Amino acid sequence: MGLLHSPGLSGVQGALWEVQQLAQAAGIPLPPPLQLPSLPPLVGGCDAQALAAALGAEVAQALGEQLQLPGVQQLLTGDLAGARSAVLGYLGTLDTLRGPLLADLADGQGTLGALGQAQDTLSGLRAALGQPGGSALAGDVISAVADACPAVGGLLAYAEGTLAGIEQQVQGVSSALSAGLDRLNQLTSLQGAAEALLAELDAHVDIQAALLDVVNGMNFGGGP
């Protein structure tokens, strides 16, 4: 039976390194360490007669019996199964981080929209006096209005103060949204890398299963 697969666990280690780098750059907890023995870079099948000749028929037969024990095979597959479970748990952690971040971004967008509406509404007072909506009323304009009508002048001054406060809030919310989007992009990249790591592990789970199929189908004594 012929086999062809990638050598060792280099793909897993490379994918793990990428996840670690992205997590470290984002200030997100690192994934669990994966201590995995390498799989052989095997191309081709297994010649039972050649193995029996190399080891001796009795030794080859004893080795085969050990390799075919369910307990031995369970232990050999346990590392990869445990690593896969750990990566799935890490992906769950990333999902947990992503949920509140998406909620915060949605809240920020809503807040920004409400602030923008308030700006537009109060800017109507400026427009009524011929001032562009984004420009503050000059102090002499407010003073002239206040001299003629203190109530209107006072309200205009208060509106200008309110608009200045809103502009500061807009800057703060916009800054928070920008930081949140950067964080979301980091999480998305990290999640993609973790999914690639899981795919590498799945590939090696398949490789190991194929190796065990070969072992289970062999006559280690070298006979037909």
Contacts in CASP RR format, 6 or more apart in sequence:
PFRMAT RR
TARGET T0000
AUTHOR 0000-0000-0000
METHOD contacts of the structure
MODEL  1
MGLLHSPGLSGVQGALWEVQQLAQAAGIPLPPPLQLPSLPPLVGGCDAQA
LAAALGAEVAQALGEQLQLPGVQQLLTGDLAGARSAVLGYLGTLDTLRGP
LLADLADGQGTLGALGQAQDTLSGLRAALGQPGGSALAGDVISAVADACP
AVGGLLAYAEGTLAGIEQQVQGVSSALSAGLDRLNQLTSLQGAAEALLAE
LDAHVDIQAALLDVVNGMNFGGGP
1 45 0 8 1.000
1 46 0 8 1.000
1 213 0 8 1.000
1 214 0 8 1.000
1 217 0 8 1.000
2 44 0 8 1.000
2 45 0 8 1.000
2 214 0 8 1.000
3 42 0 8 1.000
3 43 0 8 1.000
3 44 0 8 1.000
3 45 0 8 1.000
3 210 0 8 1.000
3 211 0 8 1.000
3 214 0 8 1.000
4 43 0 8 1.000
4 44 0 8 1.000
5 39 0 8 1.000
5 41 0 8 1.000
5 42 0 8 1.000
5 207 0 8 1.000
5 210 0 8 1.000
6 41 0 8 1.000
6 203 0 8 1.000
6 207 0 8 1.000
7 41 0 8 1.000
8 38 0 8 1.000
8 39 0 8 1.000
8 40 0 8 1.000
8 41 0 8 1.000
9 36 0 8 1.000
9 37 0 8 1.000
9 38 0 8 1.000
9 39 0 8 1.000
9 204 0 8 1.000
11 200 0 8 1.000
12 34 0 8 1.000
12 36 0 8 1.000
12 83 0 8 1.000
12 197 0 8 1.000
12 200 0 8 1.000
12 201 0 8 1.000
12 204 0 8 1.000
13 34 0 8 1.000
15 193 0 8 1.000
15 196 0 8 1.000
15 197 0 8 1.000
15 200 0 8 1.000
16 31 0 8 1.000
16 34 0 8 1.000
16 197 0 8 1.000
18 193 0 8 1.000
18 196 0 8 1.000
18 197 0 8 1.000
19 31 0 8 1.000
19 90 0 8 1.000
19 190 0 8 1.000
19 193 0 8 1.000
19 194 0 8 1.000
19 197 0 8 1.000
20 30 0 8 1.000
20 31 0 8 1.000
22 186 0 8 1.000
22 189 0 8 1.000
22 190 0 8 1.000
22 193 0 8 1.000
23 29 0 8 1.000
23 30 0 8 1.000
23 31 0 8 1.000
23 190 0 8 1.000
24 30 0 8 1.000
25 186 0 8 1.000
26 183 0 8 1.000
26 186 0 8 1.000
26 187 0 8 1.000
26 190 0 8 1.000
28 94 0 8 1.000
28 97 0 8 1.000
28 186 0 8 1.000
28 187 0 8 1.000
28 190 0 8 1.000
29 93 0 8 1.000
31 86 0 8 1.000
31 87 0 8 1.000
31 90 0 8 1.000
31 194 0 8 1.000
31 197 0 8 1.000
32 86 0 8 1.000
32 87 0 8 1.000
32 90 0 8 1.000
34 83 0 8 1.000
34 86 0 8 1.000
34 87 0 8 1.000
35 79 0 8 1.000
36 79 0 8 1.000
36 80 0 8 1.000
36 83 0 8 1.000
36 204 0 8 1.000
37 79 0 8 1.000
39 204 0 8 1.000
39 207 0 8 1.000
39 208 0 8 1.000
39 211 0 8 1.000
40 211 0 8 1.000
42 211 0 8 1.000
45 214 0 8 1.000
46 214 0 8 1.000
46 218 0 8 1.000
48 60 0 8 1.000
48 218 0 8 1.000
48 219 0 8 1.000
48 220 0 8 1.000
48 221 0 8 1.000
48 222 0 8 1.000
48 223 0 8 1.000
49 222 0 8 1.000
49 223 0 8 1.000
51 60 0 8 1.000
51 220 0 8 1.000
51 222 0 8 1.000
52 60 0 8 1.000
52 61 0 8 1.000
52 220 0 8 1.000
52 221 0 8 1.000
52 222 0 8 1.000
52 223 0 8 1.000
54 60 0 8 1.000
55 63 0 8 1.000
57 221 0 8 1.000
57 222 0 8 1.000
60 220 0 8 1.000
60 221 0 8 1.000
60 222 0 8 1.000
61 220 0 8 1.000
61 221 0 8 1.000
63 220 0 8 1.000
64 215 0 8 1.000
64 218 0 8 1.000
64 220 0 8 1.000
65 220 0 8 1.000
66 72 0 8 1.000
67 73 0 8 1.000
67 215 0 8 1.000
67 220 0 8 1.000
68 215 0 8 1.000
68 216 0 8 1.000
73 212 0 8 1.000
76 208 0 8 1.000
76 212 0 8 1.000
77 205 0 8 1.000
77 208 0 8 1.000
77 209 0 8 1.000
77 212 0 8 1.000
80 201 0 8 1.000
80 204 0 8 1.000
80 205 0 8 1.000
80 208 0 8 1.000
81 205 0 8 1.000
83 201 0 8 1.000
84 198 0 8 1.000
84 201 0 8 1.000
84 202 0 8 1.000
84 205 0 8 1.000
87 194 0 8 1.000
87 197 0 8 1.000
87 198 0 8 1.000
87 201 0 8 1.000
88 198 0 8 1.000
90 194 0 8 1.000
91 191 0 8 1.000
91 194 0 8 1.000
91 195 0 8 1.000
91 198 0 8 1.000
94 187 0 8 1.000
94 190 0 8 1.000
94 191 0 8 1.000
94 194 0 8 1.000
95 191 0 8 1.000
97 187 0 8 1.000
98 184 0 8 1.000
98 187 0 8 1.000
98 191 0 8 1.000
101 180 0 8 1.000
101 183 0 8 1.000
101 184 0 8 1.000
101 187 0 8 1.000
102 184 0 8 1.000
104 176 0 8 1.000
104 180 0 8 1.000
105 177 0 8 1.000
105 180 0 8 1.000
105 181 0 8 1.000
105 184 0 8 1.000
108 173 0 8 1.000
108 176 0 8 1.000
108 177 0 8 1.000
109 177 0 8 1.000
111 169 0 8 1.000
111 173 0 8 1.000
112 170 0 8 1.000
112 173 0 8 1.000
112 174 0 8 1.000
112 177 0 8 1.000
115 166 0 8 1.000
115 169 0 8 1.000
115 170 0 8 1.000
115 173 0 8 1.000
116 166 0 8 1.000
116 170 0 8 1.000
118 166 0 8 1.000
119 163 0 8 1.000
119 166 0 8 1.000
119 167 0 8 1.000
119 170 0 8 1.000
122 159 0 8 1.000
122 162 0 8 1.000
122 163 0 8 1.000
122 166 0 8 1.000
123 133 0 8 1.000
123 134 0 8 1.000
123 163 0 8 1.000
124 133 0 8 1.000
125 137 0 8 1.000
125 156 0 8 1.000
125 159 0 8 1.000
126 132 0 8 1.000
126 133 0 8 1.000
126 134 0 8 1.000
126 135 0 8 1.000
126 136 0 8 1.000
126 137 0 8 1.000
127 133 0 8 1.000
129 137 0 8 1.000
129 141 0 8 1.000
129 145 0 8 1.000
131 137 0 8 1.000
131 138 0 8 1.000
131 141 0 8 1.000
136 160 0 8 1.000
136 163 0 8 1.000
136 164 0 8 1.000
137 156 0 8 1.000
137 160 0 8 1.000
142 153 0 8 1.000
142 154 0 8 1.000
142 156 0 8 1.000
142 157 0 8 1.000
142 160 0 8 1.000
145 152 0 8 1.000
145 153 0 8 1.000
145 156 0 8 1.000
146 152 0 8 1.000
146 153 0 8 1.000
146 154 0 8 1.000
146 156 0 8 1.000
146 157 0 8 1.000
END
